[in-house]
């Protein structure tokens, strides 16, 4: 099993539009990192500049990472939490807003270089539209691609090793977010054609896009552009961000199978939002389910899954094999 990282943004008092006060208590950034370090199976953390790390607390975070033998795995610039980004960021029509968003990502890359961070995610978030024809998507894509090229130029000029990933999501916070599907994001990645630019597939985002997730992972892996993953789960209606494998364990097995087939050696990121529950429980359950799915996949291969898949016509036989391996692995 690859190493597992936790996004610390989901480990404090979480709010939604129906409860702006949240149900829990505020937990400081340093304490959240310590909790990750104390949770078995969690090897790294993910966070944002400047809401979780900045120049003021970087030294303290560095010490805690060392104390708990944790890796800072993914660091991205927050470009969707401020008023200026309400209608967009890297693709906004206002050049000042785009410049601010590019600078925010550059800051994340600078900070990431200090911690040898392998991944920085770009989530379009507010780059999109809420009404039909509100946004000129031709112009939006032109501006977004230009901003990404500026970021990649900065990365290469500084000889940073960080890989930058687009994280597609179909909707929320906008009614429609640009590059809302995995394949559309991959088309932009291939247009830009840079060795440090790829995809982060968030399982929950793919699910609410009603994608065949086995297909999408295979497509991006085949292109050599799967640089990171975010694991979570939902019922394909809303991005609930519950632990992976809770809504559909067989779907999780399918993902792990394809990752194993293609020798994926990146991190397994957790993007969880325990609005009403204990984040430690969410992390522990995620680790258990990911490890369980890996055991199932190993049994499947021992019992002929590769041969069944090569034939391509053995649907009932594959279903029986999956269920039998789940029972045996448990």
C-alpha positions as CSV (number, residue, x, y, z in Angstrom):
1,X,0.0,0.0,0.0
2,X,1.3,3.4,-0.9
3,X,1.7,6.0,1.8
4,X,-1.4,7.9,3.0
5,X,-1.7,11.7,3.5
6,X,-4.5,13.7,5.2
7,X,-5.8,17.1,4.2
8,X,-5.8,19.0,7.5
9,X,-8.5,21.4,6.2
10,X,-11.2,18.9,7.3
11,X,-9.9,18.6,10.9
12,X,-11.4,21.6,12.5
13,X,-14.9,23.1,13.0
14,X,-16.6,22.8,9.6
15,X,-19.4,25.0,8.5
16,X,-22.0,24.7,5.7
17,X,-24.7,27.0,4.4
18,X,-27.3,25.5,6.7
19,X,-25.1,25.9,9.8
20,X,-22.7,28.8,9.6
21,X,-21.5,28.1,13.1
22,X,-20.6,24.4,12.6
23,X,-21.1,21.6,15.1
24,X,-17.6,21.3,16.6
25,X,-14.8,23.4,18.1
26,X,-12.0,25.2,16.4
27,X,-8.7,23.3,16.2
28,X,-5.5,25.0,15.5
29,X,-3.3,24.1,12.6
30,X,-0.4,22.8,14.8
31,X,-2.8,20.6,16.8
32,X,-4.3,19.2,13.6
33,X,-0.8,18.2,12.4
34,X,0.0,16.5,15.7
35,X,-3.3,14.5,15.5
36,X,-2.3,13.3,12.0
37,X,1.1,12.2,13.4
38,X,-0.6,10.3,16.2
39,X,-2.9,8.4,13.9
40,X,-1.7,5.1,12.7
41,X,-1.3,4.8,9.0
42,X,-1.1,8.5,8.3
43,X,2.3,9.3,6.8
44,X,1.8,12.9,5.5
45,X,-0.3,16.0,5.5
46,X,-1.8,18.3,2.9
47,X,-2.5,22.0,3.4
48,X,-2.9,25.5,1.9
49,X,-1.1,28.8,1.8
50,X,-1.9,31.1,3.6
51,X,-4.8,29.7,5.6
52,X,-2.9,26.8,7.2
53,X,0.7,27.7,6.7
54,X,2.5,31.0,6.2
55,X,5.8,32.6,7.0
56,X,4.7,33.1,10.7
57,X,4.1,29.4,11.5
58,X,6.4,27.6,9.0
59,X,9.1,27.0,11.6
60,X,6.7,25.5,14.1
61,X,5.2,23.3,11.4
62,X,8.6,22.1,10.3
63,X,9.5,21.1,13.9
64,X,6.2,19.1,14.3
65,X,6.7,17.3,11.0
66,X,10.2,16.2,12.3
67,X,8.8,15.2,15.7
68,X,6.2,13.0,14.1
69,X,8.1,11.8,11.1
70,X,5.5,13.3,8.8
71,X,5.9,14.4,5.2
72,X,4.3,17.6,3.7
73,X,2.9,16.0,0.6
74,X,0.7,18.6,-1.1
75,X,0.7,22.4,-0.7
76,X,-1.6,24.6,-2.8
77,X,-2.4,28.2,-2.8
78,X,-5.9,29.2,-1.6
79,X,-7.5,31.0,-4.5
80,X,-11.2,30.6,-3.7
81,X,-11.7,31.9,-0.2
82,X,-11.4,35.7,-0.6
83,X,-13.8,38.2,-2.1
84,X,-11.6,39.0,-5.0
85,X,-11.9,35.4,-6.2
86,X,-15.7,35.3,-6.1
87,X,-16.0,35.1,-9.9
88,X,-12.7,33.4,-10.7
89,X,-9.0,33.2,-10.0
90,X,-6.5,32.0,-12.6
91,X,-9.1,32.5,-15.3
92,X,-10.8,35.7,-14.0
93,X,-11.5,38.5,-16.5
94,X,-9.7,41.0,-14.3
95,X,-5.9,40.8,-14.9
96,X,-5.2,42.0,-11.4
97,X,-7.2,39.1,-9.9
98,X,-5.4,36.7,-12.2
99,X,-2.1,38.1,-11.2
100,X,-3.0,37.8,-7.5
101,X,-4.0,34.1,-8.1
102,X,-0.7,33.4,-9.9
103,X,1.3,35.0,-7.1
104,X,-0.6,32.9,-4.6
105,X,0.4,29.7,-6.4
106,X,4.0,30.9,-6.7
107,X,4.0,31.5,-2.9
108,X,2.8,27.9,-2.4
109,X,5.7,26.7,-4.7
110,X,8.2,28.8,-2.8
111,X,7.0,27.4,0.5
112,X,6.8,23.9,-0.9
113,X,10.4,24.0,-2.0
114,X,11.5,24.6,1.6
115,X,9.6,21.4,2.6
116,X,10.5,19.4,-0.6
117,X,6.7,19.1,-1.3
118,X,6.1,16.8,-4.3
119,X,2.6,18.1,-5.3
120,X,0.7,21.3,-5.6
121,X,-2.9,21.2,-6.7
122,X,-4.8,23.7,-8.7
123,X,-8.6,23.5,-8.1
124,X,-10.5,25.9,-10.4
125,X,-13.3,26.2,-7.8
126,X,-14.7,29.7,-8.7
127,X,-13.6,29.7,-12.4
128,X,-16.9,28.8,-14.0
129,X,-20.4,30.0,-14.2
130,X,-23.8,30.0,-12.4
131,X,-26.1,31.0,-15.3
132,X,-26.2,29.8,-18.9
133,X,-23.9,31.9,-21.1
134,X,-22.8,34.0,-18.1
135,X,-19.1,33.1,-18.9
136,X,-17.3,33.2,-22.2
137,X,-15.6,29.8,-21.9
138,X,-13.4,30.3,-24.9
139,X,-11.9,33.3,-23.1
140,X,-11.9,31.5,-19.8
141,X,-9.8,28.7,-21.1
142,X,-7.4,31.0,-22.9
143,X,-6.8,33.0,-19.7
144,X,-6.5,29.9,-17.5
145,X,-4.0,28.3,-19.8
146,X,-1.9,31.4,-19.9
147,X,-1.9,31.6,-16.1
148,X,-0.8,28.0,-15.8
149,X,2.0,28.6,-18.3
150,X,3.2,31.5,-16.2
151,X,3.2,29.2,-13.1
152,X,5.1,26.5,-14.9
153,X,7.6,28.9,-16.2
154,X,8.2,30.1,-12.7
155,X,8.6,26.5,-11.5
156,X,11.2,25.7,-14.1
157,X,13.1,28.9,-13.7
158,X,13.5,28.2,-10.0
159,X,14.3,24.5,-10.7
160,X,11.5,23.4,-8.4
161,X,10.7,19.7,-8.5
162,X,7.1,20.0,-7.4
163,X,4.5,18.6,-9.8
164,X,1.3,20.7,-10.4
165,X,-2.0,19.0,-10.7
166,X,-5.4,20.1,-11.9
167,X,-8.2,18.7,-9.7
168,X,-11.4,18.6,-11.7
169,X,-14.9,18.9,-10.1
170,X,-18.2,19.4,-12.0
171,X,-19.9,21.8,-9.5
172,X,-19.8,23.5,-6.1
173,X,-19.0,26.2,-5.3
174,X,-20.1,27.4,-8.8
175,X,-23.0,25.8,-10.6
176,X,-20.5,24.7,-13.2
177,X,-16.8,24.6,-12.8
178,X,-14.5,24.7,-15.8
179,X,-12.8,21.4,-16.6
180,X,-15.5,19.7,-14.6
181,X,-14.7,16.2,-15.8
182,X,-11.5,14.2,-15.7
183,X,-11.3,13.9,-19.5
184,X,-11.8,17.7,-20.0
185,X,-9.0,18.4,-17.5
186,X,-6.8,15.9,-19.2
187,X,-7.3,17.6,-22.5
188,X,-6.0,20.9,-21.0
189,X,-3.0,19.0,-19.4
190,X,-2.2,17.5,-22.8
191,X,-2.5,20.9,-24.5
192,X,-0.1,22.5,-22.1
193,X,2.2,19.4,-22.4
194,X,4.6,20.0,-19.6
195,X,6.3,17.1,-17.7
196,X,5.4,18.7,-14.3
197,X,1.7,19.3,-15.1
198,X,-0.8,16.5,-14.6
199,X,-4.0,15.4,-12.8
200,X,-5.2,14.9,-9.2
201,X,-8.3,12.7,-9.3
202,X,-10.5,13.3,-6.4
203,X,-12.7,10.2,-6.2
204,X,-15.7,12.1,-4.8
205,X,-15.6,14.7,-7.6
206,X,-15.5,11.9,-10.3
207,X,-18.4,10.2,-8.6
208,X,-20.7,13.3,-8.6
209,X,-19.8,13.8,-12.3
210,X,-21.3,10.4,-12.8
211,X,-18.1,9.1,-14.4
212,X,-17.0,5.5,-14.8
213,X,-14.2,5.9,-12.3
214,X,-12.4,2.8,-13.5
215,X,-12.3,4.3,-17.0
216,X,-11.1,7.7,-15.8
217,X,-8.2,6.4,-13.7
218,X,-7.2,4.1,-16.6
219,X,-7.3,7.0,-19.0
220,X,-5.1,9.3,-16.9
221,X,-2.7,6.6,-16.0
222,X,-2.4,5.5,-19.6
223,X,-1.4,9.1,-20.4
224,X,1.2,9.1,-17.6
225,X,-0.5,12.1,-16.0
226,X,-1.9,10.8,-12.7
227,X,0.4,12.6,-10.2
228,X,-1.8,12.5,-7.1
229,X,-5.1,11.1,-5.7
230,X,-7.7,12.2,-3.2
231,X,-9.8,9.5,-1.7
232,X,-13.3,9.9,-0.2
233,X,-16.7,8.6,-1.0
234,X,-20.3,9.6,-1.7
235,X,-23.6,8.4,-3.1
236,X,-23.0,10.3,-6.4
237,X,-25.5,13.0,-5.4
238,X,-23.3,15.4,-3.4
239,X,-19.6,15.6,-2.5
240,X,-20.0,14.3,1.0
241,X,-16.3,13.5,1.6
242,X,-16.9,10.5,3.8
243,X,-14.2,7.8,4.1
244,X,-13.4,5.9,1.0
245,X,-15.2,2.6,0.6
246,X,-18.2,3.5,2.9
247,X,-20.7,4.1,0.1
248,X,-19.5,1.5,-2.3
249,X,-16.6,-0.7,-1.4
250,X,-16.5,-2.5,-4.7
251,X,-15.9,0.8,-6.5
252,X,-12.9,1.4,-4.2
253,X,-11.6,-2.1,-5.0
254,X,-11.9,-1.2,-8.7
255,X,-9.8,1.9,-8.2
256,X,-7.1,0.2,-6.2
257,X,-7.0,-2.6,-8.9
258,X,-6.3,-0.2,-11.7
259,X,-3.7,1.7,-9.6
260,X,-2.0,-1.6,-8.8
261,X,-2.2,-2.7,-12.5
262,X,-0.4,0.5,-13.6
263,X,2.1,0.5,-10.7
264,X,1.0,3.8,-9.3
265,X,3.6,4.9,-6.8
266,X,2.2,8.2,-5.7
267,X,0.5,9.2,-2.5
268,X,-3.0,8.2,-1.4
269,X,-4.5,11.5,-0.2
270,X,-7.5,11.8,2.0
271,X,-9.9,14.7,1.4
272,X,-12.4,14.2,4.2
273,X,-15.1,16.5,5.8
274,X,-16.3,15.0,9.1
275,X,-18.9,17.8,9.8
276,X,-20.6,15.8,12.6
277,X,-18.0,13.2,13.4
278,X,-14.6,12.7,14.9
279,X,-11.8,13.3,12.3
280,X,-9.7,10.6,13.9
281,X,-12.5,8.1,13.2
282,X,-12.6,9.2,9.6
283,X,-8.9,8.8,9.2
284,X,-8.7,5.4,10.8
285,X,-11.7,4.1,8.8
286,X,-10.1,5.4,5.6
287,X,-6.8,3.6,6.4
288,X,-8.7,0.4,7.2
289,X,-10.7,0.5,4.0
290,X,-7.8,1.3,1.8
291,X,-5.7,-1.5,3.3
292,X,-8.6,-3.9,3.1
293,X,-9.2,-3.0,-0.6
294,X,-5.5,-3.7,-1.3
295,X,-5.8,-7.1,0.3
296,X,-8.8,-7.9,-1.9
297,X,-6.9,-6.8,-5.0
298,X,-4.0,-9.0,-4.1
299,X,-6.3,-12.0,-3.6
300,X,-8.1,-11.3,-6.9
301,X,-4.8,-11.4,-8.8
302,X,-3.8,-14.7,-7.1
303,X,-7.2,-16.2,-8.1
304,X,-7.2,-15.3,-11.8
305,X,-8.5,-11.7,-12.1
306,X,-5.9,-10.7,-14.7
307,X,-7.0,-13.6,-17.0
308,X,-10.7,-12.8,-16.6
309,X,-10.1,-9.2,-17.4
310,X,-8.0,-10.1,-20.5
311,X,-10.9,-12.0,-21.9
312,X,-13.3,-9.1,-21.3
313,X,-16.5,-11.1,-21.4
314,X,-16.6,-12.6,-17.9
315,X,-18.8,-10.2,-16.0
316,X,-20.6,-12.6,-13.7
317,X,-17.4,-14.6,-13.1
318,X,-15.6,-11.4,-12.1
319,X,-18.4,-10.3,-9.8
320,X,-18.2,-13.7,-8.0
321,X,-14.5,-13.4,-7.8
322,X,-14.6,-9.9,-6.2
323,X,-17.2,-10.9,-3.7
324,X,-15.4,-14.1,-2.8
325,X,-12.1,-12.2,-2.3
326,X,-13.8,-9.6,-0.1
327,X,-15.1,-12.4,2.1
328,X,-11.7,-14.1,2.3
329,X,-9.7,-10.9,2.8
330,X,-12.0,-10.0,5.7
